[in-house]
Amino acid sequence: MCRHIAYVGPEIPFADVVLSPPDGLYRQSWAPRRQVHGTVNADGFGVGWYASGDPVPARYRRAGPIWADELLPDLGRVIRTGALLAAVRDATESGADAEAAAAPFAAGRYLFSHNGAVTGWPGSMADLAAELPPEELLRLQARCDAAFLWALVRHRLAQGDDPGEALAATVTAVAGAAPGSRLNLLLTDGLSIAATTWGDTLFHHSVPGGGTVVASEPYDRSPHWTEVPEGTLLRATGTDVHLSPLKEPEA
């Protein structure tokens, strides 16, 4: 389900990461090489990026397939950024939320994406939903599992967790409530990237000339991509990548 990618580093046109690579997110929308669950990611897409000196990201999201959007190539060519998060979507189930269900989700300085599916959605999340303040549920941007996961992460960030802690705690809680869920989460604040592997693939790559890319799958055939082990929390800046094991949920 879905493919996503994040970048932090020197300013570049966002097309260099999202559209131009031979096996990039654009091509992954119809021909992913590493995707096990689903084959076509045509249920929406989004790109979020940060302008120099502005900590709050901009977003461009649409409900249709990325290859059908005539504006995106021009935007990707002229918009330069030092950080971005982009995704193409294969919906867990059809719904009426259109582009509201397309990642990246956003709040404040953060951009978020989910690659996977919550087992037993939505009933399996009833207990976790009861732990959220009512206003968090009312702020849900769409009626899908990804939007609910973002509410859980956002709540932990508001309580003071750093990005890695917020993702790790969310994965442990959701995996405990809904065993078998696939919970590859991706989060950036424009300066760093946090991500999890839980049921799907993830890779990281140091870009020649500076910068770090974290992605569901490599966007080219370079041998310098590193696969992230299953059950891992990744934290990255433009120069460093740190991996640590995720806590297993209690039986």
N, C-alpha and C positions, 0 to 999 in steps of 0.2 A: 504494500500500500504506500503510495507516494514516494517521492524522492525530495531531498532537501540539501541545502548547501549554505555555508557561512564563510565569510572572509574577513580578516582584519589585517591591516598592513598599510603600505603606502597607497596614496590615492591613485585609482585606476578607473577607466570607464567600466561600468558594471557589466557591459557586454563581454569583457575579457574573462569573466568568471561564469556568467550565466548563459550567454548565447554563442560565443565564438568557439570554445573548445570543441574538438571533433566528437567527443562523447559526453558533452556537457548536459546540463539540465534541460536545455532545449530539446536535444535528441532523446534524452531519457524519458521525455513525455510520451514517446511512441516506441522507443527501442531501448529500454534499459538493459544493461548487460548483467547486473547482479540482483535484480529484483526477483524474489521468490513468490511473493503474494501479490497477484495481479499482474497484468501485462501492459496496460495502457493507462497513462496518467492524464486524462483529458477532462477531469471534472473541476477544473479551476486551477489558477496559479497565482502567485504573488511574488513581488520583489519589494523588500524594504531596505532603505539605505540611509546613511548619515551624511549630512552636509558639513563641511568644515566649520567649526565653531558653534554648531547647534547640536545639543545632546539628544534632542527629540527626533526620532527618525521619520522619514516620509515613506509612504507605501503606494504601490500600484498593484491592484488586485482585480482579477476578472473571473467570471464564472465558467468561461469556456476554455478550450485548450490553448496552450501557449503559442502553438504554431499558427493559430488563426488570428492572432492579434497583430494588426498592421502598424500600431503605434510603437510597440515595444522595441523593435530594432533601432529606431531613431532615438528613443529615450536611452537605450543602452549605450549608444555611441557617444552621446553628448554629456550624460550625467556621470561625473567622477565622484568616487567615494573611497574612504579609507576603511569602511566596514559595511557589510551587507548580510542579509539573510534572504534566501529565495527558496521557493518550493513549487512543485507541481503535484496535483492531487488526484488520487484514485479513491473516490468516496467509499467509506465503509458501507453505507446504505444511502439510497437516494433521498433527497429532501428538498425543501423549498428555500433553503437559506442562501443559495447562490453564492456570490462572492464573499458574503459574510463568513462562510465556512472555509474559505481559502486562506492558508497561511501566507505570510506571517501574521499572527495576532500581535497586538501591540498595546502597551500601557506605559506611559512615561517614557523612560529611555530604553525600554526593553522591546525586543522582537523575539517571537517564539514560534516553533513549529513542532509538529508531532508526526512521526512516520511509524505507522502501526495500526493497532486496533485494540480496543478494550473489550475483553471477553464478557458476554452477557450484558452489554450496554443496552439500555441505561439502568436496568434493575440492579446490577451488581454494584453500582456506585451509590446506592441509597444511603448507606451508613456514612460514607465519606461526604456526601452532599449535606447530611445533617450536621456535620462538624463545621461547615462554612457559615459565616454570617449571611443572613438572608439577602443583604444588598449585593454580595458577591454573586449569588445565583441570578439576581435580577440584572446583573451586568453581563451575563453570558452573551457573547456576540453571535452565537449560532447554536442550534440544537444538535450538536454533534459531540463525539467523545473528545476530539481535539480541543474544542472550546472549553469543555469541562476541565480537562487536564490543565489548561492554561489558567483557569480560575484557581485550581489547587496550588499551582506554582506561584501565581500572583499573590495569593494569600500568605504563603510562606515568605515571599520576598518582603511583603509589608510588615511581617512580624520580625524581620531583621536577619533572616537567613541570607547568606551570600548566594550567588547564582548556582554554584555547584551544589551547595547544601540543599537548596530548594528543589533542584531536579532529583537529587538522590533520594530525599525523603519522599517525594511524590511517587517515584518509581517503586520504592519499597512498600508504600501504603497501597497503591493501586494493584501491584502484583499480589499482595496478600489478600486483597478483597476479591480480585478477579484473576485467579491463576490461569496461565496460558496467554495473558495479554502480551502484546508486542508494544514496547514502550521506548522507542528511540526518540528522545526529546532533544531539542536544539534551542539554545538561548544565547542571545548576545545583548550587550549593553553599549555596543559601539567601540569598546576598548578591548574586550576579551570575549571568548566563546566558551560556553559550557555545553556538554552533550552527554548523552547516555547511549549505551548499546544494551538492548534488552529485547532480543527476538528478531533483530534484523542487522544488516551490515552497516559499518561506518568506517571511513578512512580519513587520514589526515596527510597533509602534504605541505612542505615548505616551498614557497614560490621563489623561483630565481629572481634575485633583485630585492627580496624582502616580502614578508607576509606569510600568513598561514591560512590554508583552506581546510575546512572540515566538511565532508560530504558523504552522502549515502553510498556513493560509488565513485571511482576515479573518473575525471572528465577527459582524460587522455590515456595513452598507453605508456606513459613514463614509468620506469621501474622504481621511482622514488616515493611512490605512495606507500603508506604504512597502514595495514588493517588494524583496527582497534578490536581487542578481544571482547567476546560476549561477556555481559555483566560488568561493564566498566563505566566509570565516570571519567570524562575527559575535560580538562581545563586547558585553555590555550590563549596565548597572546600572539602578537605578530611575530614573535621570535622564539617562543617556548611552548612546549606541549607537555602536560603532566597527566599521567593515567593512574587511577586508583580503583580498587575493586568496589563494586556496589554491595551494600548489605543485603543479604537474602531476607525475604519476608519471613516472619515467624509462622510456624505451622498452625 
